[in-house]
Amino acid sequence: MGESNFDKKGFFFFLKFTALIFVLFFSVKYGPRLADSNLIIATNGGPQKEAQIAGLVALKRYDETKKTYSAPKRLTLGFVGDIMLDRGIKSSVEKYGNSDYIFPFEKVKNYLNSFDILFGNLEGPISDRGTLAGSIYSFRMNPRSAKSLKEAGFGILSVANNHIGDWGRTAMKDTFQNLNNAGIIYSGGGNNKEEAYEVKKITAGDTKIAYLAFSEFGKGYLEAGENTAGIAIISDEKLKSGIEKAKAENDIVIVSFHFGDEYKKEPNAYQKSVAHKAIDYGADLVVGHHPHVVEPIEVYKDKYIAYSLGNFVFDQHFSKETMEGVALKATVENKKITEVSSDKIVINKHYQPELETNSSE
């Protein structure tokens, strides 16, 4: 058989040359489109090989670190009404809830935990100490309830109300400590005046939210002193300075008031005046407590005022209105409140709040 004249070196040179011509043609014809595309080109030759290819064709590498999202982060802020875990609620917890204070919140726990931040009014002290102030309408909640409030979803509570001092300042100070131990921020009260009027700040994502709480009631006997535990009392000076300070350092300012007339379905002139001033001074949302019934939601200068959210966990079963409330939802986008809505709450015979659509009664 004769010797083959096949030139292997020449053949492989021809293949390489042909491949190079093809790549050059491909680069000229399609390179600009590749440069503007999201095409991912993968090689097994490492960075050096990719660099060589990039010299011939436009190679756009996929860089995860440069991904951007046009959709803004949405936050939901939740607000509920008066919370009292003594008296009838305590009896219900012991009888039906195995003495676990999560029992009052079982019907709405998932709903409450859907909010990024949840706020409510704590109507009384959390303590097992103190001296009864004398009123027959006095509340004191089991220290174990603080942990249950946290489990239920509460991140911040107002203590600026007329019942926080029902068992004296010892129980009041216990309340601050018990909430702190449970990881719940309290607003509108403190171990001294500075703390009571302090702006409470929560950062969610890149949005800074400030909370202030004040009470119409308690001046002269519940107001915090320089070195005395107490609450924040409404005054034009404190309201204006507090909101302006909060506004300068935060994106959104929430103001809570414990004000108005019990069992009245409409806000009085004082409520309207104070709430309007809060908006004028820079508040983005005002929520109210104390009447124990729901009062209207008003839009003032494009800001929302919920004059009373009614009861949330309470045992005032003497009327339909006192066994109802609303949960307010404020949607935040691009560091602004863009929408406010509400869900009706009904309190069942075991003093558990339920969403009206899920109510068994």
N, C-alpha and C positions, 0 to 999 in steps of 0.2 A: 504494500500500500504506500503511495507517495507521501512526502512530507507536506503538511498543510501550510498554505501561505497566509493563513489568518493572523492578522496583526492585533493582538489583544490590547497593547498600549494605545495604538491608533484608534481602536474601536471605543475604548473608554474615554479617550480625549474627545472623540466626536460626540459621545453622549453628554459629557459635561458642557461642551460648547453649545450643543442644541438646547440643553436645559437653561443655560445662561441667557441665550437669546430669547427663550420663552418667558423667563422671569422679567427681563428688560421690557419686552413687549407688554406683558401683563401690567407692569408698573406704570408705563406711560399711559396705557389705555384706561386702567381702572384705579390707579393710585389715588387720584383726587377724591373719588367716591369712597374709597376705603378710609381716607383721612376723616371724612365726615360721618362715618358709620360707627356702629357699636360692635363691629365684627371683632371677635376674639380669635387671635391666631396663637396656637399653642405649638411649641416645638419641644423636642427632647434634647436639644443641644445646649441648654443653659443660656444665661444672659449674653455670653459672647456671640453665640450663634444667632440669637434673636437680634442682636445689634447688627450683625452682618446682613440679615434679611431686611431689617428696618432701613438699611442704606439703599435697598432696591425698591421696596414697596413701603407704603405708609402703614406702619403698624401701630394701631391704637390699643394700648394695654388697658385692661380693666382694672381700675384702682378703686377698691372698696372704700378707702378713706375719703374719697371725694364725692361719694353719693350725697345727694341733697333731696329733701322732701319738701314739696311746696305746701302740702297740707299742714296747717298749724296744729300744735298740741292742744287738745280740748281738755279742760278741767271742769269738774262739776263740784260745786259747793252746796252742801245740804244744811238746812236749818229746820229745827223742830221746836215745839212749844215747851210748856212747863213739865218738868220731871220731878216727881216726888215718890220715893220708894219706902215710905213708912205707912203706918196706919193700915188701911185696907189692903194696900199692895203688899205690905209685910206679911199679913195674914194669908193672902193668896199664895205668896211665894212659899211659905211654910207648909200650907195645906196641899197645894197642887204642884209645886215646883221643886220639891225635895230640898227646900231652903237654899236653892241656888238663885242668885239675883239676876241671872241671865233670863230667867223665866219670863219676866214682863216683856222682853224684847224678842222672844222666839219667833213670833209671827212676821217680824219685819227685819230680822237680823241681816239677811242677805241684801235686802233693799238698802238698809242703812250703810252697809259696808261697800255698796256700789259707788258711794260718793268719795271724791278725793279727800275732802275735808268735811267733817260733820260737826255742827254746832247746835247746842241746846241751852236751855236755862235750868240750872240745878236749884230746885226750890227747897233749900234747907241744907243743914250741915251733914257731913259724913263723919260720924264720931260715936264712940260709946262713953264719952265723958261730958262734963259740963253741968251747968245748973239751969233748970227750966226757967225761962224768962217770965212765965206766968200766964200766957195766953192759952186758952183751950185749943186754939188752932196752932199748935207747935209741932214741928217735924224734926226728926233726927233719924238718919239712915245708917244702916249697918256698915261698918268699915269694909266688909267684903264686897259691898256693892260698887266700890270704885273700880275694882278689877273687871266686874261685869259690864260697867259702862264702857270701859275700854274695849272689851270683847265685842260689845254691841256695835262699835264703830266710831264712838265719839273721840274726836281729837282735841276739841276745845269746848269749854262750858263757861257760861256766865255765872258768876256768883253774886252779881250786883242785884240783890232783891231783898225784900222785907222779911224773909224767913231764914236767911243765912245765920242770923244771930239768935235764933230761937232758944239755943242752949248756951248762950254766952260766948265770950271770946275764946275760951279754951277749946270748945267744940269747933268754933270757926277756924282757928289755927290748925286743928286736927284735919279739917276739911282740905285746907291747902296742902298739907303734907300728904294726905291720903291720895289726893288727885295727882300730886307730883310723883308719888311712888308708883302709881298706876300708869304713868306716862301720858297723862291728860293735862293740857294747858288750861289754866283758869284765867278769866278776864274779869275786870271790874272789882277786884278785891285783892287784899294782900296783908302782909304782916305790918305794913306801915303805909303812909300816904303815897310815897313814891311808887311802891309796888302796886297799890290799888289803882292808880291812874296810868300805869305803864301801858304803852302800846305793845300788844302781843303780836308777834310776827311769825308767819309760817311761809316757807318757800316751797312751792310745788312746781317741779320742773324749773323753768326760768322765770316764773311769776312769783312776785313777792306780795303777800296778802297780809294786811294789818287788821286787827280786831280791837275794838274799844267797847266797853260795856259800862253803862251808868244806870243808877236807880233814881226814880223820883222820890222814893221813900227812904227814911232812915236818917235824915239830917239831924244832927244833934245827939244821936244815940248809936248809930251804926257806922257813921262816916269814919274812915281811917284817919288816924292822927299821925304826927311826926314819928312816934314810936309806938303806936297803938294799932292793932289789927282792926280792919274794917273794910268798908266798901267805897266805891266811887259814886258820889252823888252828882246829879245833873246840876251844872251851872254854866252860864254862857261862857265864862272865862275858860273853864276846864274843857268844855266841849270844843271851843274854837282852837285853843292851843293844842289839844290832843289830836284833832283831825289834821290840822296844818302840819304838825310834826310827822304824823303817820303818812300823809300824802307826799311829803318831801322825800321819804325814804322807801316808799313802797309803790307798787303798781295799782293795787286795789285797796280801798278802805271800807271796812264793814263796821257799822255802828249798831249796837244793841241797846235798847231802852227797856227798863222795867217801869212801865208807866200806864196811866189811864184809870178807868173805873171798872171795878169787878162786875162781870156779868152784863156789861153793856156791849151791844153789837156794833156801835159806831164810835169812832175816836172823838174825844172831846177837843176843845179849842187848844188846850195846852199841848196835847199830843201832837196836833198838827203843827203848831208853832215850833216846837222843839225839833220835830222830824224835818221840817222844811229848813230850819237853820243848819241842821247837820248836812243836808245836801248842799246848801249855800256855801258852807265852809269847806266842802270838798269830798264828802262821803259818796261812795258809789252805790251803796245799798244800806237801807235801814230796816231792822227787824225788831218787833216789839213783843213783849210778854206782860203778864199780870192779869188781864181781864178774865182769863180762864174760859173765854169763848173767842171764836174767830171774829176778827174785824176786817174790813176791806183792805185790799191792796191798791195803793194809789201810785200813779205815775206822775212825778213832779220833776220838771226840767229834764225829762228823759231818764230819770232815775226812779228806782222802785222803792216804795215804802210799804212794808207789811206791818200794819199797826198792831195786830195781835195774831199770833199763830195758834192761839187756843191751848188746850191741854194736849200733852203727848202721853205721859204716864201719870194718871191721877185717879182718885177714887170718888170724885164728885158725881155720884150716880143719881143725884136728885133731879137732873134735867138732861134732855137729849143734847142740848148745846154744850154742856160741860163734859160730855163724853165724846166730843169730837175735836178735831184740830186739822191743821194742814201742815204738810211738809213742803218747804220751799226749795226749789232747785234753781241755782244760778249757774249758767253755762259761761265759761271763760274761754275766749279765743284771742290770741295775739295780745294778751295781758289786759283785756277789757271784758267786762260783762256784756255779753251779746244777746242773752235771752234769759228770761225768768219765767218759771212755770211752777205749778203747785199740784200736789196730790192730796186728796182728802183722806184723813185718818179717822177711824172710828175705834173706840175703846170697848172691848168686849166685857163680858160679865166677870172675867178673871183679871180685869184691869190690864189687859194686853192690847197695845195699839195694833191695828191691822189696816192695810190699804183697803179702801172702801170696796174695790172690785174683788178683793179676796175675803171680804168679811163673811163670817159664818152666821151672822145675826142680822 
